[in-house]
Amino acid sequence: MRFAPIAVLVLAMLRPEAIVARSDALRGGLIPSYPSAETLEDVVTSTKAKAPSLLTLQGKPQRLLRSLTNPTGGVTTGTQTCPEKHCKSDSPTTTSPTGNGGSACSGLSAATLFTHNYVDESGVDHVLIEVLGPSDPADAAPVVFTSPHGGYNELVDIPPRTKDNSTYCDPSCIISRDSYSQEIARASANAFIRNYCKVPYVVINLLHRNRLDANREIGEAAFGNAIAEGAWFQFHNLTAVVQQMVVAQFGTVDVTNPNNMDVITGARGILFDVHGYSGTDWVPDSGSPSSDGSPLVQWGYRFSASSLDTDMYCPLDEVSCSGSCSIGTYTHARFLPGQSAECLVRGPGSLGTRFSDHLVRSSLVGVDPDCGYGTPSYEYPSPQAIASDCTYCNDVCSDPTDTCHYYMGGYNLKVHEHLDWQNMQGTKMNAVQAEFPQCMRFANRTSAGRAATHAAVADALSVSICSFLDDLFVSLAGMCA
């Protein structure tokens, strides 16, 4: 088996022969400018069906649009929503693209830095995990995209995962793929290159979810299969390695938690976990491509729907547990000067609000005109409020005790907010999950429509993330451009 020197370091803990680093650029003498062998080795060794009719109002589909200047609906605190009360004075800035549509970035692309491979008995070499990134770390963006559920490979040597396996599922397992989530992750990397001449890192599970769920604990993820377990480990191990590469290029910043005076070291960067959801409990599938499920992007920060209830916790910074523990992600960013969990999650400068503002909806092909608004955000601060409201959640209309599902963020956010992912300690990296709706992933269900829609989503995402990071780490402004 072949492997580049850097790949040997990555695989200190599991079958080195299973990884192949395929980038010609890496073999071309650029390795010394990456983190030292000792740095990478430290990272590795220290991490050991419902189908009711479409919800209508006066014969027309109900829209989720809500005015920024005159918000209505949802749970409020007094006469204002919580982010209006605490974050209204925020003035987020936009880092304008400098790549001139890609013409200023000629020849720049994402290289394959690592792969985790499996060779079957017939000698066929299967790539199970792929990592993309810059050939030269000077071209890096401080962003790690992860795609755990967008793979296609139904490897026959791995027995299929099933929904109702009593050993691993409690009460049931999800085995369906997040269709086109991998494509959105790849398109987002290309958008960074096109807009800012910077290359983010992308970690992709190429196995179908019915073989491996890379966003679960190892038992539920792999059902005890050694091949799937190896891929699971390398997905997470390589995610930690590229996080360390971000640290090597962009550094860290220390903050103090005023609640206990603990000093928290955090990376100047972000991990973005890419997912997709059907949303048919919110808006049933009517058979029309323009009305498949909820049009909302669900943004996950490891805050539950109930903790995002603005009548219960306002601001979100009041949601905490004993000792040094804080619920939710952004456990580093929230303590940076001028920042708070409340405003980072659902203020005017939050990713959910920025993305909605930057998205060019006219570029989305054949979709619901409300596609791309999100929760939590400045417009929709409380997922629980709309998940319990028949106006937005169809299931509540038929059963007032029911609620629609909100995805708060899963295993990847839990462990990869820490560079020491297995022990969940040490240097942190702020992390967020996005569940993209069907309207963004499928568009009008044509290849051309999907490509145009994915490009528009990726453009908005690149500008939103870059601007968010520049506002967050003002001491390193321009880190994306």
N, C-alpha and C positions, 0 to 999 in steps of 0.2 A: 504494500500500500504506500501511497505517496503522501507526504505532508511537508509543509514549509516549517521553518524553525519556530515561527510564532505559534503555529498550531500545536506544536509539541508542548509548549508552556500551558496552553489552554486545557490540555487533556491530562493534566497530572493526576486526575482522580478517576478517570473511566476510559478504558480501552483506547489508547492513543491511536491505534490503527484504524479506528472508526471515523476519524476526521480527515478531511482533505481540504487544504487551502488552495484554491484554484486561481487566485489572482496573479496574472503575469506581473502586474505592477509590484506586488509584494515581493516577488522573486527578483525584481529588478533593482534591489538595493535600497528600498525605501524603509525597510524594517527598522533601522537604527533610530529613526525619528519618531517611532511609536514609543510607548512606555517601555522602560527597561525590563529585562527578564525578571529582575527581582520584584518589580512592581506588579507585573502580570501574575507572577507565581504567587505573590501574596494574595491577590484577588482570588485565585483559584483555590489555594490551600486553606485560606481562611473561610471559604464558603463551603464548607463541606456540602273539541273543535266546534269551535262555534262559527256559525255563518248567518247571523241575523241580517236584516236589511240595513243598508247604509244609514247611519244616523243623519237625520235631516231636520231642517228648520224651515218651515214655509216652503217645502219642496226643494230646498237647496242644501247641499252638504254644509254642515256647520264648519266654520273656519276657526282656526286657533289664533289668528292675528290679534295682537294687542298693541295699542299705541304706546310708544316709549314716553311720549310727552303727557299722555293722559291714561295711565294704566287702569284697567278695570278687571274685576273678577279676581279669584284667588283669595288666599288668606292674607289678611292685613294686620298690622299692629297699629291700632288707633286709626288714623286716616291715611297712613302710608304703609306700603310694604316694608319689610325689614331692610332690604338693600336701599330703598329710597330714603329711609331714615338714617342709615349709617354710611352710605356710599355715594349719595347723590352729588357730592362735590368732587368726586373723582373725575379726572380728565385724562382718560387713556389716550396715548399717542399711537400713530401708525408709522411703522418703519416701511417706507415706500420701497417697492422692488427696484433693484439697481441692475438687474440682469438684462434689461432691454429685450424681454421676451426670449432670452436664451442666447441672443447673438453676441452678448458680451462674455458668454461662458463657453465659447467654442471648444469642443474636445473634452469638456468636463462631464463625467458620468459616474454613476455608482459602480464600484468594482465588487466582485465577489471576494470577500475577505476570508470567509471560512465556510465549509460545508461539513455536515455530519452525515456520513454515508453508511449504507448497509448493502453488502454484496450477497445476493441470494445463491442458492445451490447451483443455479444455472450460470453463475458468473455475471449476472446482470447487476450493475452498480446503480443503486437507488439513492438519490439525494433526499434526505429526510428533513434536514434543517439547513437553511441557507442564511448567511449573514452578508448584507451589502453595506458598503460604506466608502469613504474616500480612499483613494490610493495614496494620497499625500495628506497627512493629518492637518496640514495648514489649510486644506480645503474643507475641513469638517464644519458642520453645523452642530450646535450643542443639543442635539435632539436624537432620541432613540425611539423609533417606531417599533412596536411589536405586533405581530399578526399570528395569534395562536389558533384561530378557528377557520382560516380561509384555505386550507390545504385540499388537494384533490386526490392524493395517492391513497388508494385503498389496497395497501400492500397485503398480498394473500398470505404472507408468512406471519402476519399479526391477526389473530382471531378478532372478529368484529366485536366492538363494545355493544352492549345491549341496554335498553332503557331501564329494565327491571331486574338487573343482577342484584340479588339479595346481599351478596358479600360486599359490593362496592358502592351501591346506589342507595341513597337515603333521602327521600323515598324513591326517587327516580333519577336517571342520568339523561343528559341531553346528548344526542349523537348526530344531530343535523349540523351541517356546515353553515357558517355565516357567509352566505354567498357574496362574492365580489368584495369581501373585506380585504383580502390580500391585494386585489387590484387597486383598491383605494390607498393602501399603505404604500405600494410601489409608485402610484401616481403622485402621492404626496412628496415622496423623495425627489421625484423628477421636477415637481413644482418648486421645491427649494432651490434646485440647481438652476432652473429656468429664471426664477425671480431674484435670487440672491447670489448665484454662483457659489453656493455652499452645499455640501453633501451630508445629509443626515445618515445615521445608521439605521438599518432595517433588519430585524430578526424575524424570520418567517418559518413557521411550522408547515411543511409541505404535505404532511400526512392528513388525510381526511379525519374529521372529528370522530368518525365511527371506529378509528384506529387509535387515536390519541387526542385527548383534551389537554392542551398545554396550559390551561388556565384553571387547573384543579390540583389538589394534593395528589401525590403520586399514585395512591391506590385507585381512586376514582378515575384518574387520568389515564392509567395504563392497564388496569385490570390484571396486574401481576405479570404481564408479558415482558420478557427481558429486552426484546427489541424496542418496544414502545417505551419502556423505562429508560433505556439508554438515550433515546431521542428526547424524552422529557427532560432528563438531566442536562443534556447539551443545549437545549433551548434556553434553559434558565442560566446555565453556566456561561454560555456565550453572551447572553444579555448582560450579565455582570461584567464580563470582559469589556464590552464596548462602552458600558457606563464608565468603567475605569479609564478608557481612552478619552472620553469626554472630559473627565477630571484632569487627565494629563495635559490636555490642550487648553482648557478654559479655567481650571483651578476650582477652588472652593472658597466659601465665605462662612465665617462663624457668626452665629446669632445667639442671643441669650433668651431663654424662656423665662419671662418675668414671673411666672407662677411658682417656679422652684429654683430659678437662677441657674439651671443647667445650661451649659454651653453646647450648642448643636452645630456640627460641621455639615455643610451641605454643598453639593455640586452646583456649579453654575450651568444648569441645563435642565432638561425635562424628559421624562419617559411618557410616551403616548401610546396607549394600548387600544388597538383598532378592532371594533366588533360590529355586528349588525343584528337587528332584531326584527321580528315580523310585525309586532304591534297590532295584530288583528283583534286583540281584546279591547284595544282603544277604538279603532275604526275597522269594522269587518271588511274582509276582502270581498269587494263587489264584482270582481271579474274585470274591472277596468284598471289598466296600468296606472292611471292617475290617482287612484284611491285605494291603493293596497296598504292597509295598516295606517298607523299614526304617522303623520309627517314630521313629528318632533325628533330631534336628536336628543338622546338621553346622555347627559354628562355625569360621569361617576367619579366620586372623590372619597369613597368609603364612608360617606355619611348616609345613613338609612333614610327612607322617605319620612319616617316619623321625626328624626332629628332635624330634617329640613323643613318641618312644619314651623312656619314663622310665628305662630301663636305660642309654640312651645319653647323655642330657642331663638332668641333675637338679642344679640347677634350670635352667629354660629360659634364664635369663640367661647361661648358659655358651655358648649357641649364638650365635656371632658370626663376623664375617669381618674382614679386615684393615682397618686405618685407622679411620675414623669410622663405617664401615658396621655396621649391626646387622640381622640377619635377623629377619623378622617385622614386624608392625605394632606399635602402642603404643610406637614409638621415642621418643615424648615422655613418655607417661604412666608408663612403667616407671621413670623417674628422678625422679618426684615423691616427696616425703617419704613414707616408709613403704610405697612401692609396689615391685613387681617384676614382670617379665614372667611369671614362674611363677604368681604368685597372681592377676594380672589375667586370665590366659588360662584357668586351671583351678583356681583356689582357690575357697573358699566364696563370695567376693564377685564371681566372674567372671560375665559375662553368661549363659553357658550354665547355670551353677548357679542363679543368681537366677531365670532364666526358668522353669526346671523347678520351682523352689520356689513361684513365684507363679502358675503355670498352674493354673486350676481345671479339672481333667480331666473332671469331671462335666458341664461345659458343652460338651465336644467331642462332636459328634453322630455316633454309630455308628462309632466308631473304635477302634483297638487301645488297650487300657488303658495301654500303655506309651508312647503317643504323646506326644512332647514332651521326653523325656529327651534329653540331648545329649552330644556329644563334640567337642572336649575340654571337660571339666568336672571338678568334684570327684569325681563319681560314675564318670566314664569318662575318665580323664586321658590315655590313649594311644589315639588312633584306630588306630594301626598294630596294637596288641595285639588289638583286637576285629576288625579287618579281616582278620587272619590266623588267626582262630579260628572253627572250624566251628560253635561254639555260636551265633555271631552272624552269620557270613558264609556263606551257602549255597554260594557258589562254591568255597570252600575244601573243603567236604565232598566235592565231586566231583573236585577237583584240589588236593591239599595245597600245591602250589607257587603257586597263585593267591592273589590278595588282592582284597578289595572296595575300591571306589574311595572315597577321601576327598577332598573339595573344600577345598583349603587357602586359597582366596582368589585372585582373578584380577587382571586389568588395572586395574580400578577402584580396588581397594585399593592397588595399586602406585603409581599416579600421584596419587590424590586424598588420600593421606596428606600431600601437599604442596599448599599453595595455589597455588604455581607448578607446575601439573600437567604442563606440557610439558617443563620443565627438571628437574622433581623436586628442587626445592631451596627454601630459604626457610622461612617459617612452616609448621608442621605441624598437622595435625588427626588425632587418633586415629581409626582406622577398623577396622571389623569387617564380615565377611560372614556371612550366615546362609542356609544351604540348608535350606529347610523341606520336610519329607517329604510324601508324598501324603496321609497321614491328616489333616494340617492344612489342606491346600489343597483337597482334594476332599470331605473329610468323608464323609457317606453318599451323596454324589453327587446330592443334591437341593439346590435353591436355598436353601430354608429351613435345611437342615443346614449348608450352606456358610456362610451369613450368620452363624449362631449360633457356629460354630466359628471363623470369622475374627474375630469380635468378641472371643471369649475369648482367642485368640492375641494380638490387638492390645492388649487390656487388660493381659495379663501382660507384654507387650513394653514398653508405656509405663511401667509401674511399675518394671520391671527396669532400663530405661535411665535413667530419672530418678533412681532410687536409686543406681545405679552412678556417675552424674555427680556427685551430691551427696557421695558418699563420696570420689570422686577429687579433686574441687576443693573441699576443705573450707573454703577461704578465701572461697568464694562459695556456701556452703550455701543451699539453697532456690532454686537457679537454674532448676529446672523448675516450682516451685510459687509 
